[in-house]
Amino acid sequence: MSDDNTKPTKKGSLIIVGSGIEAIRQFTLESREAVEQADKVLYHIPDEISGIWISKINPNSESLLDCYVQGKPRSDAYNEMTERTLRYVRQGLDVCVVYYGHPGVFVTPSHESIRRALAEGFRAKMLPGISAEDCLFANLGIDPSTCGCQSFEATYFLLHAPRFDTSSHLILWQIGTIGDTSYNPSRNLKPSVIVLADFLKKYYDPNHEVFLYEASQYVICEPVIQRLALSKLATAYITGISTLYIPPKLTESFDLGMANKLGLGSELKATNFHFSFKKLLHFTGK
Ligand SMILES: C[S@@+](CC[C@H](N)C(=O)[O-])C[C@H]1O[C@@H](n2cnc3c(N)ncnc32)[C@H](O)[C@@H]1O
């Protein structure tokens, strides 16, 4: 929801922006402007460099990272971030909150803060940012247009077993925190990754190649890309920022009847239309 459809009655506003994944360089110009112009800036970004940079361009800023404490329920941390944000807005300040990546992608308190601010009669909106998925498309050379792309939070994926299509790209987020409702970075991940791997083996061959992906957070670093058979997933090195990408199972089927209806039948036959793995994924590194 944007600020266009609200009738703000109160002084004070909220703008939520994303920092991108790579420190500083993936900040958009409009997000930088929002940080510069705010009365108060709050930020939740794991890398320290971005925090220092934000404090330089707007000294009236503070980190929200202290909302996370070992063992604290994530829902409490989200509430605290939302409450802290709203407290400043209610003081009549123009508040800018920066979350890493895209601020609306897998970020509960950003959406909740905007919802509450609007409900209380303040102006509130979100600006887009560069998400981990955007970086993944670029670094692995995947175009979601080739056969569709599904994206799920890993715990949700296991608990709800949503219908998904193995002939589409599949992206699973937060595989480093499966089943973890508390902030617990030192937890042993292995048991939950075994559960995930066993679940995926119902749909994919154990030799199906998968990718563990970490976008670079710093200009001097390369992305970390592990390419491995699904059967090796449970023994792989996984961190809190790992995202799992599963390429599609190849299929050559398409609806010839529909192609004919669209007037494409003879054209597709002539080009021997089929999906090829090389076309779908041009990443070649190890
Ligand atoms: C709470 S979500 C935040 C996502 C973020 N708002 C975004 O737009 O990318 C955290 C999850 O994002 C993914 N993620 C975060 N940083 C990443 C990185 N550097 N590389 C790959 N995936 C990352 C991982 O799946 C991680 O568990």
The ligand as an SDF file (V2000), in Angstrom:
LIG
                    3D

 27 29  0  0  0  0  0  0  0  0999 V2000
   15.1920  -12.5490    6.9480 C   0  0  0  0  0  0  0  0  0  0  0  0
   15.5470  -12.9930    5.2750 S   0  0  0  0  0  0  0  0  0  0  0  0
   16.0010  -11.4150    4.6570 C   0  0  0  0  0  0  0  0  0  0  0  0
   15.9190  -11.3250    3.1700 C   0  0  0  0  0  0  0  0  0  0  0  0
   16.2500   -9.9430    2.6490 C   0  0  0  0  0  0  0  0  0  0  0  0
   15.2640   -8.9680    3.0780 N   0  0  0  0  0  0  0  0  0  0  0  0
   16.3360   -9.9030    1.1280 C   0  0  0  0  0  0  0  0  0  0  0  0
   15.6410   -9.0830    0.5210 O   0  0  0  0  0  0  0  0  0  0  0  0
   17.0950  -10.6740    0.5510 O   0  0  0  0  0  0  0  0  0  0  0  0
   17.0460  -13.8690    5.4840 C   0  0  0  0  0  0  0  0  0  0  0  0
   17.2450  -14.8960    4.3800 C   0  0  0  0  0  0  0  0  0  0  0  0
   17.5740  -14.2210    3.1620 O   0  0  0  0  0  0  0  0  0  0  0  0
   18.5180  -14.9740    2.4430 C   0  0  0  0  0  0  0  0  0  0  0  0
   19.7680  -14.2060    2.3840 N   0  0  0  0  0  0  0  0  0  0  0  0
   20.1360  -13.1820    3.1560 C   0  0  0  0  0  0  0  0  0  0  0  0
   21.3600  -12.7450    2.8270 N   0  0  0  0  0  0  0  0  0  0  0  0
   21.7750  -13.5320    1.8170 C   0  0  0  0  0  0  0  0  0  0  0  0
   22.9570  -13.6100    1.0540 C   0  0  0  0  0  0  0  0  0  0  0  0
   23.9900  -12.7830    1.2640 N   0  0  0  0  0  0  0  0  0  0  0  0
   23.0240  -14.5570    0.0980 N   0  0  0  0  0  0  0  0  0  0  0  0
   22.0150  -15.4170   -0.1320 C   0  0  0  0  0  0  0  0  0  0  0  0
   20.8850  -15.3960    0.5680 N   0  0  0  0  0  0  0  0  0  0  0  0
   20.7610  -14.4740    1.5320 C   0  0  0  0  0  0  0  0  0  0  0  0
   18.7360  -16.2890    3.2030 C   0  0  0  0  0  0  0  0  0  0  0  0
   17.8200  -17.2510    2.7010 O   0  0  0  0  0  0  0  0  0  0  0  0
   18.3850  -15.8640    4.6100 C   0  0  0  0  0  0  0  0  0  0  0  0
   18.0050  -16.9560    5.4100 O   0  0  0  0  0  0  0  0  0  0  0  0
  1  2  1  0
  2  3  1  0
  2 10  1  0
  3  4  1  0
  4  5  1  0
  5  6  1  0
  5  7  1  0
  7  8  2  0
  7  9  1  0
 10 11  1  0
 11 12  1  0
 11 26  1  0
 12 13  1  0
 13 14  1  0
 13 24  1  0
 14 15  1  0
 14 23  1  0
 15 16  2  0
 16 17  1  0
 17 18  1  0
 17 23  2  0
 18 19  1  0
 18 20  2  0
 20 21  1  0
 21 22  2  0
 22 23  1  0
 24 25  1  0
 24 26  1  0
 26 27  1  0
M  CHG  2   2   1   9  -1
M  END
$$$$
